[in-house]
Each structure stands twice: as structure tokens, then as C-alpha cells.
Amino acid sequence: MNYSKLTALLFALALPAAALAQSNDAAKPNPDVEKAIIKIEHDMSAALTKPDADAAAKMLADTFYAVNPDGTTQGKAEFLADLKSGKLKLESNQLDDMKVHAADADMAIVTYRSTDKGSYDGHDLSGQYRWLDVFAKRGGTWQFIVSQGTRLEPAKKP
């Protein structure tokens, strides 16, 4: 792993913990930043379901790093290749319970739940997931720098 990827990964792992540990009286995220971050999340959802790899590419930093729900990792090139090739197929991607936890002029953290219908490499991936995304504003544009997903298991019946 090169230095920039390691730095981004370490930052992404440390920053959410610090941001989420703030007390309830901590300042709310800047409303304009919060609105922009929520918009890019919905724009990425649209790009994934179309699929539109070119639109997705513009929203991903060159150093983008994903920790997928199955524990595998991908950089920007691998993620976009899966989208372009059809290896990743999302018929629907509904987002809810979205919260911007920390945001300033050039960094933001968001969590949300997605309800997905689709497949990856021919295997059904339909279900619900919890996501944590870290954004950076570079050159005046918000971009995903880290994304981490966890599959939510259906509630067990007693």
C-alpha cells in the first residue's frame, strides 16, 4: 500500500471515532456542507443504478479506497472496472437514515443505510447495508475518499 493510501486509510479510521465521540452539544455541521454531501450521496446512488461509471469517476478521489461489506478492498480503478463491466449491477439503491456527523469547509463524514437489489459477479447482494463515507473537498469539488460498508443481517425470528 502506498503512503497516500495508508494515510487516507488511517485518517478515515481515526476521524470518525473522534467525530462521533463529540458530545451532543457539539456544533452542527455547516448546513451548506451538509446539503452538498447529501446531494453527492444521492448522485452516487443514481450513478450506480444507471450505471454511469463516468459520473461515478468524477465523484471518487484518485486515492479512493473502499472496504466492501465482504471485507475485500478496492481502489478507484477496480471499483470503476466492476461498474463498467457489469460485474456490479444495482437495480435499486434506496438510501435512508443519513446523518452527516462532522463537516467543515473541506472534510465530511456521513453514515446511512442502503436497501439494495442487485448482484456482484452473478451473486445476489440484495439486502440492507450500513455505510460510512469520508469526503474531502479538493479543487472545489467534494469527492469520496473512503467508503466502508457492513451488511445488516435480517432480524432473527424467536
C-alpha positions as a printed Julia matrix, in Angstrom:
158×3 Matrix{Float64}:
   0.0     0.0     0.0
   1.49    3.35   -0.93
   1.91    6.18    1.59
  -1.07    8.24    0.38
  -3.43    5.26    0.62
  -2.14    4.37    4.08
  -2.5     7.97    5.24
  -6.06    8.19    3.88
  -6.98    4.87    5.48
  -5.55    5.79    8.88
  -7.21    9.2     8.75
 -10.51    7.63    7.75
 -10.36    5.19   10.62
  -9.38    7.78   13.24
 -11.55   10.72   12.23
 -14.96    9.02   12.55
 -14.15    7.86   16.05
 -13.13   11.36   17.09
 -16.1    12.98   15.4
 -18.64   10.55   16.79
 -17.18   10.88   20.3
 -18.11   14.54   20.45
 -20.76   15.46   22.99
 -24.31   16.22   21.93
 -23.67   19.92   22.39
 -21.01   19.88   19.65
 -21.59   22.29   16.8
 -23.82   21.04   14.0
 -22.2    20.56   10.6
 -22.3    23.57    8.3
 -25.77   23.37    6.64
 -24.38   24.15    3.17
 -21.76   21.42    3.51
 -24.37   19.0     4.85
 -26.64   19.72    1.87
 -23.76   19.23   -0.6
 -22.72   15.93    0.99
 -26.28   14.55    0.97
 -26.56   15.54   -2.69
 -23.35   13.72   -3.68
 -24.54   10.6    -1.85
 -27.75   10.63   -3.9
 -25.82   11.43   -7.1
 -23.58    8.41   -6.49
 -26.64    6.24   -5.89
 -28.03    7.34   -9.26
 -24.68    6.68  -10.97
 -24.55    3.16   -9.53
 -28.05    2.2   -10.66
 -27.85    3.65  -14.2
 -24.9     2.51  -14.33
 -22.79    5.56  -15.15
 -19.11    4.9   -14.45
 -18.09    8.3   -15.88
 -20.31   10.14  -13.39
 -19.09    7.91  -10.54
 -15.45    8.53  -11.51
 -15.88   12.29  -11.07
 -17.14   11.76   -7.52
 -14.26    9.5    -6.46
 -10.87   10.87   -5.42
  -7.92    9.32   -7.23
  -6.92    7.86   -3.84
 -10.43    6.43   -3.2
 -10.36    3.32   -1.02
 -13.35    1.05   -0.35
 -13.8    -1.6     2.31
 -16.62   -3.69    0.92
 -19.23   -5.48    3.06
 -17.5    -8.83    2.43
 -14.19   -7.45    3.75
 -12.47   -7.09    0.38
 -10.9    -3.77   -0.56
 -10.79   -1.82   -3.8
  -9.24    1.29   -5.17
 -10.89    3.64   -7.63
  -9.77    1.75  -10.75
 -11.09   -1.62   -9.53
 -14.39   -0.14   -8.38
 -14.99    1.6   -11.71
 -13.95   -1.5   -13.68
 -16.59   -3.54  -11.81
 -19.24   -0.91  -12.61
 -18.24   -0.6   -16.29
 -18.06   -4.36  -16.88
 -21.42   -5.08  -15.27
 -19.79   -7.18  -12.56
 -21.57   -4.84  -10.12
 -25.25   -4.48  -11.06
 -27.58   -2.47   -8.86
 -31.22   -2.4    -9.92
 -32.14   -0.24   -6.94
 -30.27    1.54   -4.16
 -32.52    3.3    -1.64
 -30.79    5.49    0.95
 -32.18    6.41    4.37
 -31.17    7.23    7.95
 -28.49    9.56    6.56
 -26.52   11.62    9.07
 -23.65   13.99    8.44
 -21.62   13.61   11.64
 -18.78   16.02   11.08
 -18.22   18.55    8.39
 -16.16   21.63    7.82
 -15.02   23.51    4.75
 -13.07   20.6     3.25
 -13.82   17.34    5.13
 -17.03   15.46    5.96
 -18.18   12.13    7.4
 -21.58   10.58    6.72
 -23.37    7.39    7.74
 -26.52    5.93    6.22
 -28.38    2.74    5.45
 -29.0     1.43    1.95
 -31.57   -1.09    0.8
 -30.19   -2.66   -2.35
 -31.37   -5.01   -5.05
 -28.68   -6.33   -7.36
 -25.76   -8.65   -7.86
 -21.99   -8.78   -7.82
 -20.25  -11.22  -10.12
 -23.51  -13.12  -10.53
 -24.15  -13.46   -6.78
 -27.19  -11.8    -5.22
 -26.26   -8.9    -2.97
 -29.79   -7.74   -2.23
 -30.33   -6.6     1.33
 -29.63   -3.77    3.72
 -26.25   -2.25    4.46
 -24.84    0.38    6.81
 -22.24    2.71    5.25
 -19.64    5.16    6.48
 -18.23    7.54    3.87
 -15.46   10.09    4.26
 -15.34   13.05    1.88
 -12.72   15.65    1.08
 -13.16   18.83   -0.89
 -10.41   19.02   -3.5
 -10.16   21.68   -6.14
 -13.57   22.99   -5.1
 -15.28   19.6    -5.59
 -16.45   17.13   -2.94
 -15.15   13.6    -3.51
 -15.41   10.25   -1.76
 -12.04    9.31   -0.28
 -13.06    6.28    1.82
 -16.21    4.15    1.88
 -16.88    1.25    4.24
 -19.95   -0.97    4.21
 -21.4    -3.58    6.55
 -24.23   -5.94    5.64
 -27.16   -5.79    8.07
 -28.49   -9.23    8.81
 -32.27   -9.66    8.94
 -33.68   -9.87   12.47
 -33.88  -13.45   13.67
 -37.33  -14.72   14.47
 -37.74  -16.09   18.02
